[in-house]
Amino acid sequence: MAVKLIADSGSTKCEWCLLSGGKKKLISTQGISPYFLSADQIVALLQKELLPKLKAEIDEVYYYGTGLGSAENVAILKKVLRKLFPGAKVEATHDLMGAARALCGDDKGIACILGTGSNSCFYNGKKIVKNSPGLGYVLGDEGSGTYLGKKVIQYYLYNTFDEDLKARFDARFTTTPAEILENVYKKPLPNRYLAAFTIFLAENRGHYMVENIIEDGLNDFFFNHLYKYRESWSLPIHFTGSVAYGFRDVLKELCQTYELELGKVLQKPMDGLVSYHK
């Protein structure tokens, strides 16, 4: 039986699953985005965080990752994986295909990612047929952790929060406006930094400002992306990602409001991917 290694990588963290003889072993490493890390940096990261935990000869590697919408980035990842796993069959494709396979299997459906970033597609059971353009965290990523975290920061810096929420924010993050702006504009990986503020929304549910930020952010995703697929009105809409799972009650309400069918909501695609590749 072939020993398989499956990867599901966002820009914050990467989850690996080693499938060997019917058993599975989960391993976590830092997230990998070829937009932020060079090939050498990715190799070094995996040599340090992944290889020592494998202790097995790998026959097949299936890598699903953020930033693999471009052929150039796919080539970088394949080169890295072939260097680390010589002789293995290597497939590298974007995280949206991973989400589609995990959520839909061999059926038709709309597959959505709401994690640090956001994305969506119409999947026909074999391949992605339509994809609403992902513009990244500066121009797009509606409904994502980065998008919602940005709103939290805006409310805080513009003094929109009431006294109660402002006090809760100060107690939770102990930061300053100058420090926030430096992290966003001068330090690496600002998308991760912004997404980290989404926890504030999860911890303060029930406050009308918090509920407004969540509902508006997810509604922007529905309006800018799901509305663009004709298939949204006839097929189930599935979601995966930490934001989708954390705010699944809001997704359910929005689907009911727009008369759409809510399908699966998975915290992580890995369970679905293991079933798919078995």
C-alpha positions as CSV (number, residue, x, y, z in Angstrom):
1,M,0.0,0.0,0.0
2,A,1.3,3.4,-1.0
3,V,2.4,5.8,1.7
4,K,0.7,9.1,1.1
5,L,1.4,12.6,2.4
6,I,-1.4,15.2,2.2
7,A,-0.8,18.9,2.9
8,D,-3.4,21.6,3.4
9,S,-1.6,24.9,3.7
10,G,-2.9,28.4,4.5
11,S,-0.6,31.4,5.0
12,T,-0.7,31.0,8.8
13,K,-0.3,27.3,9.3
14,C,0.0,24.0,7.3
15,E,-1.5,20.7,8.3
16,W,0.0,17.5,7.0
17,C,-1.4,14.0,7.2
18,L,0.7,10.9,6.7
19,L,-1.4,8.0,5.5
20,S,0.3,4.6,6.0
21,G,-1.2,1.2,6.2
22,G,-4.6,2.5,7.2
23,K,-3.2,4.7,9.9
24,K,-3.0,8.5,9.8
25,K,-0.5,10.8,11.6
26,L,-1.2,14.6,11.7
27,I,1.7,17.1,11.8
28,S,1.5,20.9,11.9
29,T,4.1,23.3,10.5
30,Q,4.1,27.0,9.8
31,G,2.0,28.1,6.8
32,I,3.6,28.2,3.4
33,S,2.9,30.9,0.8
34,P,5.2,31.3,-2.2
35,Y,4.3,35.0,-2.3
36,F,6.0,35.5,1.1
37,L,8.7,32.7,1.2
38,S,11.4,31.8,-1.3
39,A,12.0,28.2,-2.4
40,D,15.0,28.0,-0.2
41,Q,13.1,29.3,2.8
42,I,10.3,26.7,2.2
43,V,12.9,23.9,2.0
44,A,14.6,25.1,5.2
45,L,11.2,25.3,7.0
46,L,10.2,21.8,6.0
47,Q,13.6,20.3,6.8
48,K,13.2,21.7,10.3
49,E,9.5,21.2,11.1
50,L,8.3,18.3,8.9
51,L,10.9,15.8,7.9
52,P,12.1,14.8,11.4
53,K,8.5,13.8,12.2
54,L,7.9,11.6,9.2
55,K,10.2,8.6,9.6
56,A,8.7,7.0,6.5
57,E,9.5,6.6,2.8
58,I,6.9,8.7,0.9
59,D,5.3,7.3,-2.3
60,E,2.8,10.1,-3.1
61,V,2.5,13.7,-2.1
62,Y,-0.7,15.7,-2.5
63,Y,-0.1,19.4,-1.7
64,Y,-2.9,21.9,-1.5
65,G,-1.8,25.4,-0.7
66,T,-2.5,29.1,-0.7
67,G,-0.8,31.2,-3.4
68,L,-0.9,28.4,-6.0
69,G,-3.2,30.1,-8.4
70,S,-0.2,30.9,-10.6
71,A,1.8,28.3,-12.6
72,E,5.0,29.9,-11.5
73,N,4.2,29.3,-7.8
74,V,3.0,25.7,-8.5
75,A,6.4,25.1,-10.2
76,I,8.3,26.4,-7.1
77,L,6.3,24.1,-4.8
78,K,6.7,21.0,-7.0
79,K,10.5,21.7,-7.2
80,V,10.7,21.9,-3.4
81,L,8.6,18.8,-2.8
82,R,10.6,16.8,-5.4
83,K,13.8,17.8,-3.7
84,L,12.5,16.7,-0.3
85,F,10.8,13.6,-1.6
86,P,12.8,12.3,-4.5
87,G,11.1,9.4,-6.3
88,A,7.6,10.3,-5.0
89,K,4.6,11.2,-7.2
90,V,4.0,14.9,-6.5
91,E,0.8,16.8,-7.1
92,A,0.7,20.5,-6.1
93,T,-2.4,22.6,-6.6
94,H,-4.2,25.5,-4.9
95,D,-6.0,25.3,-1.6
96,L,-9.3,25.9,-3.4
97,M,-9.1,22.5,-5.1
98,G,-8.3,21.0,-1.8
99,A,-11.4,22.6,-0.3
100,A,-13.6,21.5,-3.3
101,R,-12.4,17.9,-3.0
102,A,-12.8,17.9,0.8
103,L,-16.3,19.5,0.7
104,C,-17.9,18.1,-2.4
105,G,-16.0,14.8,-3.1
106,D,-17.2,13.8,-6.5
107,D,-20.4,15.9,-6.4
108,K,-21.2,19.3,-7.8
109,G,-21.3,22.2,-5.4
110,I,-20.0,25.7,-4.5
111,A,-16.9,25.4,-2.3
112,C,-15.8,28.3,-0.2
113,I,-12.8,29.0,2.0
114,L,-13.1,31.5,4.9
115,G,-9.8,31.4,6.8
116,T,-7.0,33.9,7.0
117,G,-8.0,34.7,3.4
118,S,-11.1,33.9,1.4
119,N,-11.9,32.2,-1.9
120,S,-14.8,30.4,-3.7
121,C,-15.6,28.3,-6.8
122,F,-18.1,26.2,-8.6
123,Y,-16.9,22.6,-8.7
124,N,-18.4,20.2,-11.1
125,G,-17.4,17.0,-9.2
126,K,-14.1,16.7,-11.1
127,K,-12.6,20.2,-11.6
128,I,-13.1,23.9,-10.8
129,V,-15.2,25.4,-13.5
130,K,-15.7,28.9,-12.2
131,N,-13.7,30.9,-9.7
132,S,-14.6,34.4,-8.5
133,P,-11.3,36.3,-8.6
134,G,-9.3,36.4,-5.4
135,L,-7.7,39.8,-5.1
136,G,-5.7,39.1,-1.9
137,Y,-6.0,40.9,1.5
138,V,-5.4,44.4,0.2
139,L,-8.1,44.6,-2.4
140,G,-10.4,41.6,-1.5
141,D,-10.6,38.6,0.8
142,E,-14.1,39.6,1.9
143,G,-15.3,37.6,4.8
144,S,-11.8,36.4,5.8
145,G,-10.0,36.7,9.1
146,T,-7.9,39.4,7.6
147,Y,-10.9,41.3,6.4
148,L,-12.7,41.0,9.7
149,G,-9.5,41.7,11.7
150,K,-9.0,44.9,9.6
151,K,-12.6,46.0,10.6
152,V,-11.8,45.5,14.3
153,I,-8.7,47.6,13.9
154,Q,-10.6,50.3,12.1
155,Y,-13.3,50.5,14.7
156,Y,-10.6,50.7,17.4
157,L,-8.4,53.3,15.7
158,Y,-11.4,55.5,14.6
159,N,-12.8,55.4,18.1
160,T,-16.0,53.8,16.8
161,F,-16.1,51.2,19.7
162,D,-18.1,52.2,22.7
163,E,-16.3,52.6,26.0
164,D,-17.1,49.0,27.0
165,L,-15.7,47.4,23.8
166,K,-12.7,49.8,23.8
167,A,-11.8,48.7,27.4
168,R,-12.2,45.0,26.4
169,F,-9.9,45.6,23.4
170,D,-7.2,47.3,25.5
171,A,-7.3,44.5,28.0
172,R,-7.1,41.8,25.4
173,F,-4.3,43.2,23.2
174,T,-2.3,45.8,25.2
175,T,-1.1,47.5,22.0
176,T,-0.9,51.1,20.7
177,P,-2.0,52.8,17.5
178,A,1.7,53.3,16.6
179,E,2.5,49.6,17.1
180,I,-0.5,48.5,15.1
181,L,0.4,50.7,12.1
182,E,4.0,49.5,12.2
183,N,2.9,45.9,12.1
184,V,0.5,46.6,9.2
185,Y,2.8,48.7,7.1
186,K,6.4,47.9,8.0
187,K,6.6,44.3,9.2
188,P,6.3,41.1,7.2
189,L,3.1,39.0,6.9
190,P,0.6,41.8,7.8
191,N,-2.3,39.6,6.7
192,R,-1.6,37.2,9.5
193,Y,-1.3,40.1,12.0
194,L,-4.6,41.5,10.9
195,A,-6.4,38.1,11.0
196,A,-5.3,37.6,14.6
197,F,-7.7,40.3,15.7
198,T,-10.7,38.1,14.6
199,I,-10.5,36.4,18.0
200,F,-11.8,39.6,19.5
201,L,-15.1,39.1,17.6
202,A,-15.4,35.4,18.6
203,E,-14.8,36.4,22.3
204,N,-17.4,39.2,22.3
205,R,-20.4,37.8,20.5
206,G,-23.7,39.4,21.4
207,H,-22.5,43.0,21.4
208,Y,-24.3,44.8,18.5
209,M,-21.1,46.3,17.1
210,V,-19.4,42.9,17.0
211,E,-22.4,41.2,15.4
212,N,-22.5,44.1,12.8
213,I,-18.8,43.5,11.9
214,I,-19.3,39.8,11.5
215,E,-22.5,40.0,9.5
216,D,-21.3,42.9,7.3
217,G,-18.0,41.1,6.5
218,L,-19.7,37.8,5.6
219,N,-22.4,39.6,3.7
220,D,-19.7,41.2,1.6
221,F,-18.5,37.7,0.7
222,F,-22.0,36.6,-0.3
223,F,-22.6,39.8,-2.4
224,N,-19.2,40.0,-4.1
225,H,-18.7,36.2,-4.7
226,L,-21.6,33.8,-4.2
227,Y,-24.0,36.1,-6.0
228,K,-21.8,35.8,-9.1
229,Y,-22.4,32.1,-9.5
230,R,-25.7,31.2,-11.3
231,E,-25.2,27.7,-9.7
232,S,-25.5,29.2,-6.1
233,W,-29.3,29.1,-6.5
234,S,-29.5,25.4,-7.3
235,L,-26.5,23.7,-5.6
236,P,-25.4,23.4,-1.9
237,I,-22.9,26.0,-0.7
238,H,-20.1,24.4,1.4
239,F,-17.6,26.2,3.6
240,T,-14.3,25.4,5.3
241,G,-11.9,27.5,7.4
242,S,-11.6,28.8,10.9
243,V,-13.8,31.9,10.2
244,A,-16.5,29.8,8.5
245,Y,-16.6,27.3,11.3
246,G,-16.5,29.9,14.1
247,F,-19.3,32.0,12.7
248,R,-21.4,29.2,11.1
249,D,-24.5,30.5,12.8
250,V,-24.2,33.7,10.8
251,L,-23.6,31.8,7.5
252,K,-26.8,29.8,8.3
253,E,-28.8,33.0,8.8
254,L,-27.4,34.6,5.6
255,C,-28.2,31.4,3.5
256,Q,-31.8,31.4,4.9
257,T,-32.1,35.1,4.2
258,Y,-31.0,34.7,0.5
259,E,-32.8,31.4,0.1
260,L,-29.6,29.4,-0.5
261,E,-28.9,25.9,0.5
262,L,-26.1,25.6,3.2
263,G,-24.1,22.5,2.7
264,K,-21.2,21.3,4.9
265,V,-19.2,23.6,7.2
266,L,-15.8,22.1,8.1
267,Q,-13.3,23.7,10.4
268,K,-10.5,22.1,8.3
269,P,-10.5,20.3,4.9
270,M,-8.1,17.5,6.1
271,D,-10.8,15.0,7.1
272,G,-12.5,15.4,3.7
273,L,-9.1,15.2,1.9
274,V,-8.2,11.9,3.7
275,S,-11.5,10.4,2.6
276,Y,-11.0,11.6,-0.9
277,H,-7.4,10.2,-1.3
278,K,-8.1,6.9,0.5
